[in-house]
């Protein structure tokens, strides 16, 4: 999990929410794509006053829901080398 700068206690604070600009930069898409996904209901965002907040886990879920091009990724978490070794 990403963290922000250490606070006065010297401990890093876990990053629990991203702005649309931060989410766009993290996902490698435009800010417009983030807002389109929110508008279409594909990406869930929360509101705090005027601020739009996107949870990192929700951003990851949305990214994984996008169409796959080329090789289908293995989402099992097992390294590819281990998968090849067990297939032999």
C-alpha positions as CSV (number, residue, x, y, z in Angstrom):
1,X,0.0,0.0,0.0
2,X,1.3,3.4,-0.9
3,X,2.1,5.7,2.0
4,X,2.5,9.5,2.3
5,X,5.3,11.3,4.0
6,X,6.0,10.4,7.6
7,X,4.1,12.5,10.1
8,X,5.5,14.1,13.2
9,X,5.7,10.7,14.9
10,X,8.1,9.5,12.2
11,X,5.7,6.8,11.0
12,X,4.3,6.7,7.5
13,X,0.6,7.0,7.1
14,X,-1.1,4.5,4.7
15,X,-2.8,6.2,1.7
16,X,-6.5,5.3,1.9
17,X,-7.9,7.5,-0.8
18,X,-6.8,9.1,-4.1
19,X,-8.0,12.2,-5.9
20,X,-9.2,11.7,-9.5
21,X,-5.9,13.2,-10.7
22,X,-3.9,10.8,-8.6
23,X,-6.0,7.9,-9.7
24,X,-5.5,8.8,-13.3
25,X,-1.8,9.1,-12.9
26,X,-1.6,5.8,-11.0
27,X,-3.7,4.0,-13.6
28,X,-2.1,5.5,-16.6
29,X,-5.3,6.9,-18.0
30,X,-6.7,10.4,-18.4
31,X,-8.6,12.3,-15.7
32,X,-11.5,12.3,-18.2
33,X,-11.5,8.5,-18.3
34,X,-11.7,8.4,-14.5
35,X,-14.7,10.7,-14.4
36,X,-16.3,8.8,-17.3
37,X,-15.9,5.5,-15.4
38,X,-17.4,7.1,-12.3
39,X,-20.3,8.6,-14.3
40,X,-21.0,5.2,-16.0
41,X,-21.0,3.4,-12.7
42,X,-17.9,1.3,-13.6
43,X,-15.7,3.0,-10.9
44,X,-17.0,3.8,-7.5
45,X,-16.0,7.1,-5.9
46,X,-16.9,8.7,-2.6
47,X,-17.6,12.3,-1.9
48,X,-16.5,14.4,1.0
49,X,-18.0,17.9,0.4
50,X,-16.6,18.8,-3.1
51,X,-13.8,16.3,-2.9
52,X,-14.0,13.1,-4.9
53,X,-12.1,10.2,-3.3
54,X,-11.3,6.9,-5.0
55,X,-10.1,4.0,-2.9
56,X,-7.0,2.3,-4.3
57,X,-8.7,-1.2,-4.1
58,X,-11.6,0.1,-6.1
59,X,-9.2,1.6,-8.7
60,X,-7.4,-1.8,-9.0
61,X,-10.8,-3.6,-9.3
62,X,-11.8,-1.2,-12.1
63,X,-8.5,-1.7,-13.9
64,X,-8.8,-5.5,-13.8
65,X,-12.3,-5.2,-15.2
66,X,-11.1,-3.5,-18.4
67,X,-10.8,-5.6,-21.6
68,X,-7.6,-7.6,-21.9
69,X,-5.5,-7.4,-25.1
70,X,-2.9,-10.0,-25.9
71,X,-2.0,-12.6,-23.3
72,X,-4.6,-13.1,-20.5
73,X,-2.8,-12.3,-17.2
74,X,-2.6,-14.9,-14.5
75,X,-4.3,-13.3,-11.5
76,X,-3.5,-16.2,-9.2
77,X,-0.5,-14.4,-7.7
78,X,1.8,-17.4,-8.6
79,X,5.0,-16.3,-10.4
80,X,5.1,-17.4,-14.0
81,X,8.3,-19.4,-13.5
82,X,6.6,-21.5,-10.8
83,X,3.6,-22.1,-13.1
84,X,5.9,-23.4,-15.9
85,X,7.7,-25.6,-13.5
86,X,4.5,-27.3,-12.3
87,X,3.3,-27.7,-15.8
88,X,6.3,-29.9,-16.8
